[in-house]
Amino acid sequence: MDRSQKADSVAQLSEVFNESGVVVVTRNLGLTVAQSTDLRSKMRDAGASYKVAKNRLARLALKDTDYTSLEAYLVGPTALAYSADPVAAAKAVVEFAKTNEKLEIVGGSMGSVALDADGVKALAAMPSLDELRAKIVGLVNAPATKVVQLVNAPASKLARVFGAYAAKEAA
């Protein structure tokens, strides 16, 4: 990797750190190519990304960002999982780590808040942004449907009464 490629890599990582809601540092302890591809696929499905980066370049990219606390975790064979949604990356990594012991969660950061491995697991247990939006829509939508049912109920009762009188008159 020449100097310009390193500068591009640092710029890309710096952009990732500035745009992400959460960054999780993992340690790869012998993941095969197939397992790594499966992990990246699951991360994409969750709306997150997974990137193996050189620790030295990642440390350079951390400067002037909220994620400077990650520097302590960048030791050994590490990779970064990140997403704009503060829960998506943590949730995807924790789910994959449950089924594959070769992926170890080292720690992470949610902006300037540093998280240890247990903190990342606790973050993964929270509902994602999409789940929260669905709950809010459900809560907003429920009263509206009840109002419509209440408004329609007297009209339908009145129609049944008229229908009964009409049937009585016809008989």
C-alpha positions in Angstrom: 0.0 0.0 0.0 1.6 3.3 -1.1 1.2 6.6 0.6 -1.7 7.9 -1.4 -3.7 4.6 -0.8 -3.0 5.0 2.9 -4.2 8.6 2.8 -7.4 7.5 1.0 -8.0 4.8 3.5 -7.6 7.2 6.4 -10.0 9.6 4.7 -12.6 6.9 4.2 -12.3 5.7 7.8 -12.5 9.3 9.1 -15.7 9.7 7.0 -17.1 6.5 8.6 -16.4 7.7 12.1 -18.0 11.1 11.4 -21.2 9.6 9.9 -21.7 6.6 12.2 -24.1 6.3 15.1 -22.1 3.4 16.6 -18.8 1.7 15.9 -18.1 -1.8 17.3 -14.5 -3.2 17.4 -14.3 -7.0 17.0 -11.4 -9.4 17.1 -11.1 -12.0 14.3 -9.7 -15.2 15.7 -9.5 -17.2 12.4 -12.7 -16.5 10.6 -12.8 -18.3 7.2 -13.6 -16.4 4.0 -17.1 -18.0 4.0 -17.8 -17.0 7.6 -16.5 -13.5 6.9 -18.7 -13.2 3.8 -21.7 -14.5 5.8 -21.0 -11.8 8.5 -20.8 -9.1 5.9 -24.1 -10.2 4.4 -25.8 -10.2 7.7 -24.4 -6.8 8.4 -25.7 -5.4 5.1 -29.1 -6.9 5.8 -29.2 -5.1 9.2 -28.2 -1.8 7.5 -24.6 -1.9 8.9 -21.1 -2.4 7.5 -18.1 -4.4 8.5 -14.6 -3.4 7.6 -11.2 -4.8 8.4 -8.8 -1.9 8.7 -5.2 -1.5 9.7 -5.0 -0.4 13.3 -2.5 2.3 12.6 -4.6 3.8 9.9 -7.7 3.6 12.0 -5.9 5.4 14.9 -5.0 8.2 12.5 -8.6 8.4 11.3 -9.9 8.5 14.9 -8.3 11.9 15.5 -10.7 14.8 15.7 -13.8 12.5 15.9 -16.0 11.5 18.8 -14.7 7.9 18.7 -11.2 8.6 20.1 -12.0 6.1 22.9 -11.8 3.3 20.4 -8.0 3.7 20.2 -7.4 1.4 23.2 -9.3 -1.4 21.5 -7.3 -1.3 18.3 -4.7 -4.0 19.2 -4.2 -7.2 17.3 -6.4 -8.5 14.4 -9.4 -6.2 14.6 -12.3 -5.2 12.4 -14.9 -2.4 12.7 -18.6 -2.8 12.5 -20.5 0.5 12.1 -23.9 1.9 11.2 -25.8 5.1 11.3 -28.5 3.4 13.4 -27.1 3.3 16.9 -28.3 -0.3 17.4 -28.0 -2.0 14.0 -24.3 -2.8 14.0 -24.2 -3.9 17.6 -27.2 -6.2 17.1 -25.8 -7.8 14.0 -22.4 -8.4 15.5 -23.8 -9.8 18.8 -26.1 -12.2 16.9 -23.2 -13.5 14.7 -20.9 -13.8 17.7 -23.5 -16.1 19.4 -23.2 -18.6 16.7 -19.5 -18.2 15.9 -16.9 -18.3 18.7 -14.2 -17.0 16.3 -15.6 -13.5 16.4 -14.9 -11.7 19.7 -16.5 -8.4 20.6 -13.8 -6.2 22.1 -15.7 -3.0 22.7 -17.2 0.0 20.9 -18.4 3.5 21.1 -21.6 5.3 20.5 -20.3 8.8 19.7 -18.2 10.0 22.6 -19.7 7.2 24.9 -17.2 4.3 25.2 -18.7 0.8 25.5 -17.0 -2.3 26.7 -18.1 -5.7 25.4 -20.9 -5.9 27.9 -22.1 -2.4 26.9 -22.2 -3.5 23.2 -24.3 -6.5 24.2 -26.6 -4.3 26.2 -27.0 -1.9 23.3 -27.8 -4.9 21.0 -30.7 -5.8 23.3 -32.4 -2.5 22.7 -34.9 -2.1 19.8 -33.6 -0.7 16.6 -34.7 2.5 15.0 -37.0 0.7 12.6 -38.6 -1.3 15.5 -39.2 1.9 17.4 -40.7 3.6 14.4 -43.1 0.7 13.9 -44.2 0.9 17.5 -44.8 4.6 17.2 -46.8 4.2 14.0 -48.8 1.4 15.7 -49.5 3.6 18.7 -50.6 6.6 16.6 -52.7 4.4 14.3 -54.6 2.5 17.0 -56.6 5.5 18.3 -57.4 6.6 14.8 -59.0 3.2 14.0 -60.9 3.2 17.2 -62.3 6.7 16.4 -63.4 5.5 13.0 -65.1 2.5 14.5 -66.9 4.7 17.1 -68.1 7.1 14.4 -69.3 4.3 12.2 -71.0 2.3 14.9 -74.2 4.6 15.3 -74.7 4.7 11.6 -74.5 0.9 11.2 -76.9 0.5 14.1 -79.3 2.9 12.5 -79.0 1.1 9.2 -79.9 -2.2 10.9 -82.9 -0.7 12.6 -84.2 0.7 9.2 -83.5 -2.7 7.6 -85.5 -4.4 10.3 -88.4 -2.0 9.9 -88.3 -2.5 6.1 -88.3 -6.3 6.5 -91.3 -6.0 9.0 -93.3 -3.8 6.6 -92.6 -6.2 3.6 -93.8 -9.2 5.6 
